[in-house]
């Protein structure tokens, strides 16, 4: 949604990484989040995404496992 503020928070077993996304074009957002390369295989974590526009907010959560 054009004009929305989108935030991504990645949580792993050792730290949190937050990025506020900037629109790459109307309604599209992109980000690269660098996390430590020493995360061991089997490490699990979550990715929380929040989008806000005016009084509206939407959230989503995804889980990941390092292979």
N, C-alpha and C positions, 0 to 999 in steps of 0.2 A: 504494500500500500504506500503510495507516494506520500512523503512527509512523515512517515512513522519513525520513531526512534527505536532501533533494534539493538539489543544488548545480548551478547553471548558470554556465558560463564562456564568454563571447563573446570571440573573438580577431579583431581586424581588423589591417590593415597598420600601425597606429600604436599600439595599446593593447590592454589586456585589461580586461574588465568581469566581475566576479563577483557573484553573488547566491545566497544560501542561501534556498530557498523555504520558506514557512510554509504549512501545510495550510489550504485554504479550506473544506474539509469532509472528512468521512471518505474518505480515499483520493484526494482531488483536490488539486492544487497549481496555483498561478497566480503569475505574476510579470510585471512590466514592467521592461525593462532599457533605460535611456536611453543611446543612443550618440550621438556627435557628429553634428550635422546637416550638417556640411561634408564628409562622406565622399563622394568623387567617384563618379559612375557608373562601373561596372566594377570598383570595389573589391571584393575577395573576402575571405572570412573563414570561420571555423568556429565552431560552437556545440557545446560539450561538456557533456553532462548526466551527472551521477553520482547514483545513489541508493543509500543504505546503510541496512541494518537489521540490527543485531546483527553477526554475522560475514559477512553477505552483502552484496555490492556489485555493481551493474550499471552499465554505462556505455553511452553512445550518442554519436555525432558526426553533425552535419549541416553541410553547406557552404552558403554563401549568396553572392550577388553583388548589389551595390547597382545598382538600375536607374535 
